[in-house]
């Protein structure tokens, strides 16, 4: 999950929260593109799905992005 919360209300605050959450999610996507083995922890990985939720909390506007990563590994016994 990537989560961003911005204090306040309104469209501009919601957009700022969404922009920040997308920046964080992009960091994960870029890292997997640069190193699909996740530093040798798996054979290969890729982003499987991506979902976004926007809302209002007592503290302000939030955006939560869920990224599902599919990974293939060899497990030792």
Buried (B, 14 or more C-beta within 10 A) or exposed (E): EBBBBBEEEEEEBBBBBBEBBBEBBEEBBEEBEEEBBBEEEBEEBEBEEEEEEBEEEEEBBBBBBEBEBEBEEEEEE
